[in-house]
């Protein structure tokens, strides 16, 4: 099965994962914003711990209306830009297209389904350390695994092919049948380290080396585990210990929310913090430390609006 792929949001995630597929010869089309001119003239460059590469003749577009319709569309926008999808998606959808949201947070698919009730939807969680190094230039520092899970799918065989294409392109990729579990698992790490990196103006390695902040990160993760369990999503308490070990082994890293803070961009507070807090509270559990961190992040963001 030959799939035509589209990428909306060619940044740290879309540039890396789309670039890996393109490097392996897949038919993939990238929507760029400010990087369009560089990508059109010089292609897409990826510096990776697994080997640098350069897609010279990138299928780059400035306007979604100029793109072909695609079988699978990866949405790699920050959730703060999801309001743009009502205009970006229609030109590249056909009646059997599948949209895969490679995004952080909770409630993403539910919100998009309200806007597009008839499309096929899946969610994806990226366990990766990557960032933009410059225009149409991605730096991949560590990890890279993808988990893909259906939300509303009529053609599951297409998701199987997507997973196969990623594996053949050198990207570890698993299919899951439990999207909510996968999203809460990713939240265990994201809620702790994204927010603390902003509130403390630091990176992951410094959080881990200080006993007080290391304990605080663990406490936040435990609250997320308990919040997930209250919502009927069964996470083991040892999962937080696993995330601690994973972070210990990681390269020093500024999470995506810290980069948004550094560049005075809107932070993904709603989907990463507010939505999970509300879901847990609805189920009868208050994530008190997570709520305090959310309030701090909203204060910080209000200072540079």
Secondary structure as GFF3:
##gff-version 3
##sequence-region A 1 305
A	DSSP	beta_strand	4	8	.	.	.	ID=ss1
A	DSSP	alpha_helix	12	23	.	.	.	ID=ss2
A	DSSP	beta_strand	27	31	.	.	.	ID=ss3
A	DSSP	alpha_helix	36	42	.	.	.	ID=ss4
A	DSSP	beta_strand	44	48	.	.	.	ID=ss5
A	DSSP	beta_strand	53	55	.	.	.	ID=ss6
A	DSSP	beta_strand	60	61	.	.	.	ID=ss7
A	DSSP	three_ten_helix	64	66	.	.	.	ID=ss8
A	DSSP	beta_strand	72	75	.	.	.	ID=ss9
A	DSSP	three_ten_helix	79	84	.	.	.	ID=ss10
A	DSSP	alpha_helix	85	88	.	.	.	ID=ss11
A	DSSP	three_ten_helix	90	92	.	.	.	ID=ss12
A	DSSP	beta_strand	98	102	.	.	.	ID=ss13
A	DSSP	alpha_helix	108	115	.	.	.	ID=ss14
A	DSSP	beta_strand	120	134	.	.	.	ID=ss15
A	DSSP	beta_strand	137	152	.	.	.	ID=ss16
A	DSSP	alpha_helix	156	168	.	.	.	ID=ss17
A	DSSP	beta_strand	173	176	.	.	.	ID=ss18
A	DSSP	alpha_helix	179	199	.	.	.	ID=ss19
A	DSSP	alpha_helix	204	209	.	.	.	ID=ss20
A	DSSP	alpha_helix	211	230	.	.	.	ID=ss21
A	DSSP	alpha_helix	238	249	.	.	.	ID=ss22
A	DSSP	alpha_helix	256	262	.	.	.	ID=ss23
A	DSSP	alpha_helix	269	269	.	.	.	ID=ss24
A	DSSP	pi_helix	270	274	.	.	.	ID=ss25
A	DSSP	alpha_helix	275	282	.	.	.	ID=ss26
A	DSSP	alpha_helix	288	303	.	.	.	ID=ss27
###
